[in-house]
């Protein structure tokens, strides 16, 4: 198998060399499509057991490709997980965390001062070395100030927004969220890009779909390899769908949004086949974190997994994941490789014939051996919440060093990250430390984390002996980045009118002072 891996790498290098020399008819490295959903849970697809079976295109994608039932995000919240995907690094390394509180989740709202540091090397910038054109469609969420925008970090094109589609706002206390085409703001959510909160109607998924289809067609006509990062957000509250899909799901509005996303994925894969480039295009589908069970009405499914978004239980961290590459990835396969969203960074570089940067720690694993040869690699999955290592999985065993859902204060206000799933001593509303005697679960037998192993059992002691040195080595070598999610300032919000960049008439921000960001607890 090692020889096959070497041969595959050499084939990719030969492809790249031929392309650089301009050899007529030389094959290109594969196109790369990463389809990232927002707050979509492990149990939201038919192939993962959702009873309504309303995702025929994604289910077919899995039947034609490979399913990863043990695939994880790097953080149970949007911004840090997206930073991890595009850098191949744990968010704590790139600074996508806060020190304003112990184990606090944080992201990039309008008033955040920080963003993705210039020192980080993002996937699209590295893929340029292999001649790739790149585009992001949808939510960026790695900082909204101009120096943090996608085109400053390697992307050639962008259509979407730097933030979630929260709102509407009154444009006095805070502005509505801007939408960009490349470096120019072209409108705002609830204004030029309407979202009807009462009916849930919005055409954003259709707009994002057309952006993707047009980019694919344009790059195929130019015979240029491309990287498309399709980061759509219809399943993030407030959930939306276009009129033809509203009211069509058994699951309510959330299901309507999933049906539209499923249809969109089907149309993207259909276009790849029509253009004759399906066998030269690697596609990976996943989500940024688990379903947000706190949203009202209750929406999204994490299947049998415990809790959801914001927590480091399996429901917050384990994601649906499908790999599709006809003619290369065997159809109808299930891989039990422990996978991570950070692996998409390293795997994409490997597809392009490129090596990961050697001047920094890279946490992502190359999944090609698992996908092409069925070879599994033993590796840990680290579960961080803010600046705190909460848990680790190694093999079938998961050890919790801290447990916490959310505070009693929030819980009494009706905010519940684990509705209907109270597990005594596990789903705690105070931060409980277990670093000396971690709670250990066997995820194969108990994916819902309901029955911790007895600390007196041989099985517990054997698992602890394996896990302890892995955690110690990780913590001793860890060098956290400068925290980017500590400081907020209303003055950094985008108050400018659309198109002001071209006119040179962008409004100055209102006066404000920096202050510590206040994160939910």
N, C-alpha and C positions, 0 to 999 in steps of 0.2 A: 504493500500500500504506500510505503514511503516513496518507492520508485515512481508510482503513479502520480503522487503529489508533486515530486520534482519534475516529472514530465509535463504535468499540467502547467506549472509555473514557467518552465522553459517555453512551452507553446505560447503562453501569453506574452512572454518577452519577445519571442520571434514575431508575433503579430504586431506588437508595438514597433519593433525595429523596422519591419516592412512598411508600416504606415508612415513612419518618420522619413523613410527613404523615398516615399511616394511611389512604391511599387504598385503598378496598375492591377486592380482587382484584389489587392491584399485585404484579407479579412480584418475587421476592426475588433477591438476589445468589446465585450458585451455592454450594451446599454444597461443602465441601472435605474430602477424605479423603486423608491421607498414610499409606501402608502401608509401614512401615520394617522390613525384616528385619534379622537379626543374624548377621553373618559369612557371609552368603550370597554366593557367588561369581558372577562374570560368566558362567561356563559352566554354571550349575546349572539353567537352564530349557531346556525343549525348543526354544523359539523361538530360543535362543542356541546351539543345536547339541548339547545334552546327548543322548547316544544312546538313553537309556532312554525318553525321551518320556513322562515321568510327571507333567507339569504341564499337563494339558489346559485348565484354567480360566485360567491365566496366559497360555498360548499363545493362547487365544481372546480374552483381554483385549487382547493385542497385535494380533491380527487385526482387532479392532473399533476399535483406537485407533492409537497411534503408538509406535514403538520408538526408543529412543535408544541406539545402540551405543557412543557416545562420551560417556558420562555418568560423572562423577567424584565421589568423596567429597572432603572437605576435609582428611582426616587418615586414616592407616591404622589407627586405633584408635577404639574405641567412644565414649568420653566426648567427646573433642574434636569428632568428626564430628557428634554430636547437638547440641552447642552451636552449631556452624556452621549446621545446618539451622534451628534455632529463632531465631537472631539474624541470619542472612544475612551473617555476618562470618567471616573466617578465625579459627580458634581462638586464634591468637597475639594478635589484637586484643582478645578477650574474657577473656584470661588463662588459657585452657585449655591450658596447657603447663607444663613444668618447666624450671628453670635448674640443676637438680641434676647435670646432665651434658650434654655436647654431643650434640644430635640424639637425645635420649632420649624415647621414647614414654611417656606417663603417662595415667592415668585416675582414676576416683574409687572406690577400694576403701572398705571400711567405716571404716578408720582415717583417711581423708583429712580434713583440717580445712577446706579450701576448697570452693568450689562456684560456681555461676553468680552473678556480682555483681549487686547491686541496680541498678547503673547500666546494665545491659544491658536492652534492650527486646525482649521475646520476642514471637513471632508471635501467640499467643492473646491477649495483652494488647492488641495493636494491633487485632486483629479485633473486639474489643469495640466499637470505634468505629463499626463497621458493623452492630452488633446480633447478632453471632455468639455462640452457646453453644458451649463447647469442652470436650473431654474427651481425656485421655491414658489409653490402655490399654496396660499393659505396663511396659517398662523406661524409667526416667527418666534416671539416670546423670549428672545434673548437680549432684550434691551431696546427701547424705543427711540433713544436719542440718536441723531444722525451718525455718530461715530460707531454705533453698534449695529447699524442696519445690515441686511444680508449682502448687499453689493460691496460693502466694506470688508467682508469676510469670505470672499471667494465666489459668491454666486454671480452669474452673468445677468440673470433676470429675476424679477420678483413681481408677483401680483398677490396682494393680500394685506394683512394687518400685523402690526407689531404686538398686538394685545388680543385678549378675548373680546367677544362681541357683547360685553356687558353694556347696559344702558336701558333706555335712553337717558341722557343727562341734559341739564338745562343750559349748557354752554356758559354758565356763570360760575357756579362752584367748581365745576369741572366740565371739560368739553367731551363731546362724543368721540369714540375711538376712530382714528383715521384709517383710511385704506390707501395703499400705495400701488402705483405701477412703477417699478424700478425705484428711482430716487424721488419721484414726484408724487405728492399726495393728490389723489383724484377724487376724494370724497370722504364721507364718514358713514359709519353704520347709523341706521335710523334716519339718515338724511338722503344722500345720493344712493345709499344701499339700504333700502328699508327692510325692517324686520317687524312683523306685526306680532306683538307679544300676546294679544288676545287669541288670534287664530293660529299662530305659529308659522304663518306663511312668510317665506323668504326665498329668493332665487339664488342665493349664494352658492349652494352646491352645484347648480347648473352652470353658473359663471366659472367656478373653479374647474369643473369638468371641461368646459370649452377651452380654458387656458391650457389645460394639460394636453388635450387632443391636438390643439394647434401647435404647441411646442414640439410634440412628437413628430407630427407631419413635417414641420419645417426642418428639423434636424435630420430626419430620414432623407428628405430631398437633397440636403447638403452633404449627405454621406458622412456625417460627423457623429461620433459616439456621444451619448448624452446621459446626464444625471438629472432625474426629475424627483424632487422631494415634494410630494403631494400631502400637505399637512392640513387637512380639512377639519372643521370644528362643529358640524351640525349636531353632534350628540353631546356637546357641552351645553349646560344650561345658560341662557334660555334656549331650549331645543327648537330647531326649525326644520322645515321641509318646504319644497315648492308645491304649488297647488295640485298638480297631478298625483302627488303622493300623500297628501293630507287625508286622513281618514281611511287609509287603505290597510292599516296594520291591525292585527289582533292585540297589539301591545300599546296602543295609544300613540301619542305624538312622538315619543321616543322611537317606537317601532317604525313610524313613518319615516323618520330621519334615517334609520338604519336601512330601510328598504331602498331609499334613494341613493345612499352610499353604495349599497350592494349593486344596484343597477349601474351606477357610475363606474365601479370597478369592472363590471362586465363589459361595458362599452370601451373602456381602455384596453382590456385584453383582446377584445374583438378587433380593435384597430391595429394592434400589433400583429395579429394574424393576417388581416387584410393587406397590410403593408409588407408582409413576408419577412418580418423581423422578430417574430416571437422566439425563434430559437437562438437569437442573438440578443435577447433581453432578459435580464434577471429582475424579477419582481418580488418584493417582500412586503407583506401586509402585517401590521401590528398596531398597538395602541400605546399612548404615552403613559397611562396609569390605569388603575382599575376603575370600575364604574362608580359614579358618585352617588352612593346610597343616601347621602344627606339631602339630595335635591328633592324638591317638592313639585308635583307628586312623585312618589318613589319611582325611580326609573333605572334601567340598566340592570344587568345580571352578572354576578361573579360566580354563578353556578354554585357548587358545593363549598367554595372557598370562604374563609372567614373575613368579614368586614369588607371595606372598600377603600376608595380614594382617601388620601391623607394618612392612612395607617400603613405600617409595615407588616401587617398580617398578609396572608397569601392573596386575599381579595383586593388589596391595594397595590400589589406588586407583580402578580403573575398575569400575563397578558395573552390574548389570542395571537397566534403567529402562524403565517403560511408562507412558504417559499415556493416560487414557480419559475421554472426555466425549462421549457419543453426541449426534449432531446438531450438534456444534461442531468437534471434531477429526475430520478425515477418516479413515475406516477404512483399515487396512492400509498405513499410511504408515511410512516410516523417515526419521528426521531425523538429519542428520550435524552438527547443531549441537553444539559443545563445550558440554556442560552440567555443572552442579555441583549438589551437594546444597544449596548456599546459594541457588540459584535458586528453590527451592521457597518460600523466605521471600518474595522479591520477587514471584514469580508469584502467590502466594496473596493478597498485598496488592492486586495489580492486579485479580485476579478480584473482590475485594470493593470495588473502586473507591477504594482507598486509596493514598496515596503513601508510599514508604519514608521513614524518619526522615532529616532533612537535617542533623542536628547531629553526624553521625558517618559514618565510611566504611562503605559497604555494598558487599559484594563480589558479592552475588547479582544475576543478570540476570533480567529479565522474559522468560520463555520463550513468552509468548502469541504474539508475532509469528512465532516458529518453528513453533508448533503450529497456529495458525489460518491463517497466510498463507504458510508455507513460507519465511519470510525468515530468513536466517542472519546472525549477528552475529560478527564477528571479535573474539575475546577470548582472553586467556591463562588457563591453568590452572596455579596454583601448588601445588607439592607440598611440604608442610611435614612435618617429623618433629621434634616438640618445638619448640624455638626456632630451628630451622635450616631455611632454604630449601634443599631438596635438589635440586629440579628444576623445570622449567617446560615446558609444552607451548604452542606457538603454531602454529595451523594444523595441518599434518601433522608438524611437527618437535618433538621432545622433547629438551631439553638437561639433562643431569645435571651438577650442580655438586659434588655429593658422592655417593659410592656406599657402601652398607653394608647388609648383611643383618643379621647379629648377630655377637657376638664369637666369637673362636676358643674361648674358655673355654666358652661356652654350646654352641657347635657340637660340641665334643668330648664334651659330656654328652648328645648325641643330639638337641639342639634345632636343627631345620633349617627355616628359613623358606622355602627354595627346594628342596625335595626333588626330586632327579633333574633339576635345571635349572642346573647349574653353567655359568656363562658367564665365561670367563677375563677378568680385568680389570674385570668388571662386577658380578658377585655376590660382592663382597668381604667378608671377615670382619674387616677393619680399616677404619676410616673413611678413605676415600681422597678427597682434595680435587682437584677438576677446575675450580676457578673461573676459572683463566686460559685453559684450553683444555677446555671442557666436552665430555663425550661426547654426541654428537648422533645421534639415531635418526630415521628416517622411519617413523612409526607406521603409515602406510598400507601400505607394503611390508613392514614388519618390526614387527608388533604385539608380538612376543615379545622385542624389544630384544636381539637376538643379534648384530647386525651394525652396529656404529657406523660412521658415515660417516668417510671418510679426511679428516684435518685439512688435507690438501693439495688437496682437491677444491674446485671452484668451488661445488658444492652446499653443502658445509659452510660456506664463507665467507659465502655469501648467507644461509643460515639464521642464522648467528651475528650478522650485521649486523642482521637483523630482531629477534632475541631480546634482544640486549644492551641497547638503550635501554629496552625494556619492563621488564626486570629492574631496571635502575638507577632508573627512575622509581618503581617499586614500593617498592624498599628505601629510597629517600630519603624517601618520604612515610609510610612505616610507623611507627606509634606503638604499640608492644606494650602490652597491658594488664598489670596487676599479676599475676604468676604465681599461680595458685590451686592448683597441684598440687605444691608443694614440701614442705609440712609434713604430717606424720602424727602421730596421737596416739590410742592405744588407748582413751582416756577418752571420745572422741566417738562410739564405736560404740554402737548402740542396744541396751542391755541390758534394756530395760523389758518387762514382760509385755503381751500383747495387751489392748487396752481400757483401759489404765491412764490414758489421757487423760481418759476420762469419769469414772473413779473417783477421779482425783486422787492416784493411788498409784504414780506412775512411780518406778522405782528410781534412786537417784543413781549416776552412773558410777563405775567403779573409779578409784583414783588412778593417774595416769600423767603422763608429761612429753612435751611436743612434741619431735619429732626430724625430721631430714630423711627424706623418703620415699626408699626404696631401689627404683629401677626396674630392670627387666631391661636387660641390655646385650649 
